[in-house]
Amino acid sequence: MKGVTFHSFCYSYSKLCLLVILLAYGSAEGDENSSQIAKTIIVNPNDARYYKTVQSAIDSIPLQNQNWIRILIRSGIYKEKVTIPADKGYIYMQGRGIEKTIIAYGDHQQTDTSATFTSYASNIIITGITFKNTYNIASISSLATP
C-alpha cells in the first residue's frame, strides 16, 4: 500500500493508557487500493453468517498468506485478546471508527507480558479501531471516551 501515514495518540485514564492508531493510505475514494484486496472477511457477533470474534477471523487466514485480506469489523465492543502470528501477514483490519469499534481485554496474568493486541507479522494495516487494556478496571462499559 503506497503513501502510508502513521499517527498515534495516547489518552490517559486513571490507570489506563489508550493507544489509538490511525492509518491513511492511497486515494480518498479507495478505488486504487480496493483492487488490491483479494478477500474481505466480516466480523459481526450478531449475525450467524459472519465470524463472531476478531481472533477467529484472523485464525481463518491461511498460513504464509501473500494476498491482502481485509477483516471488516462491525461496530461494538469486542472483549478478547487479539494476536496476529508471524506467518499471517497482509492483513488490513478495518473498524467502523475509533469510537465505534473497540477491542478490549483485561484478563491478564501480568500486564507487561499480555497485551490486548499483538502483531508478529509484517504487512499489517489497522484503521478505525480502538484497543483498550481494561486490566484492573471494574467495568468496560464504565469507561468514558475523551
Disulfide bonds with the S-S distance in Angstrom:
Cys10-Cys17 2.00
